[in-house]
Amino acid sequence: MKSNRRMARRIAAAVGGTAIVAMVGLTAACGTDEEKAPETSTTTSTTAPSVSPTEKSINPTGGNLFTPPVKAPPAPTALPGDN
């Protein structure tokens, strides 16, 4: 009984491995080799944008200015025992 299960696992593993190899092979075979333009190296110089302070409050009780207000609907009311 155990040898049948072991053999079934081996066959399943072999079939799965074969399927993976087949998918990789088909993916590689179906790829297109389009002629690409030759790569040229160009150098560009950019200047860093000026840094401006953010509007976030440092005050711990001031709140977070980036957080939108939460508007949740009220909880549904039901009679006790009713779900």
C-alpha positions as CSV (number, residue, x, y, z in Angstrom):
1,M,0.0,0.0,0.0
2,K,2.8,2.4,0.9
3,S,4.7,1.5,-2.2
4,N,1.7,2.4,-4.4
5,R,1.5,5.8,-2.8
6,R,5.2,6.4,-3.0
7,M,5.1,5.4,-6.7
8,A,2.1,7.7,-7.3
9,R,4.0,10.6,-5.7
10,R,7.1,10.0,-7.8
11,I,5.0,9.9,-11.0
12,A,3.2,13.1,-10.0
13,A,6.5,14.8,-9.3
14,A,7.9,13.7,-12.7
15,V,4.8,14.8,-14.6
16,G,4.9,18.2,-12.7
17,G,8.6,18.7,-13.4
18,T,8.1,17.8,-17.1
19,A,5.3,20.3,-17.3
20,I,7.5,23.1,-15.9
21,V,10.3,22.3,-18.3
22,A,7.8,22.3,-21.2
23,M,6.4,25.7,-20.2
24,V,9.9,27.2,-19.9
25,G,10.8,25.7,-23.3
26,L,7.6,27.0,-25.0
27,T,8.1,30.4,-23.4
28,A,11.7,30.6,-24.7
29,A,10.7,29.3,-28.2
30,C,7.7,31.7,-28.6
31,G,9.7,34.8,-27.8
32,T,10.3,37.2,-30.6
33,D,13.7,38.5,-31.5
34,E,12.9,41.9,-32.9
35,E,15.8,43.9,-34.2
36,K,16.4,46.6,-31.7
37,A,18.0,50.0,-32.4
38,P,21.6,50.1,-31.3
39,E,22.0,51.4,-27.8
40,T,23.7,54.8,-27.6
41,S,25.0,56.3,-24.4
42,T,24.0,59.9,-23.8
43,T,24.7,61.9,-20.7
44,T,22.3,64.5,-19.4
45,S,22.8,66.7,-16.5
46,T,19.8,67.7,-14.4
47,T,19.6,70.0,-11.5
48,A,18.0,68.9,-8.2
49,P,14.6,70.6,-7.5
50,S,14.5,73.0,-4.7
51,V,13.5,71.5,-1.4
52,S,10.5,73.0,0.3
53,P,9.3,72.2,3.8
54,T,6.2,70.0,4.2
55,E,3.1,71.0,6.0
56,K,3.2,68.2,8.5
57,S,2.8,69.4,12.1
58,I,5.6,68.7,14.6
59,N,3.3,69.3,17.5
60,P,2.2,65.9,18.8
61,T,-1.3,67.2,19.7
62,G,-1.7,69.1,16.4
63,G,-2.7,66.1,14.4
64,N,-1.5,64.8,11.1
65,L,-2.3,67.2,8.3
66,F,-1.9,64.4,5.7
67,T,-4.6,62.2,7.1
68,P,-8.1,62.6,5.6
69,P,-11.0,62.8,8.0
70,V,-12.7,59.4,8.6
71,K,-16.4,59.4,7.8
72,A,-17.6,55.9,8.7
73,P,-21.3,55.0,8.5
74,P,-23.0,54.4,11.9
75,A,-23.2,50.9,13.2
76,P,-26.4,49.0,12.3
77,T,-28.9,48.7,15.2
78,A,-30.7,45.5,15.8
79,L,-32.8,44.1,18.6
80,P,-30.8,41.9,21.1
81,G,-30.8,38.3,19.9
82,D,-31.3,39.2,16.2
83,N,-28.3,38.9,14.0
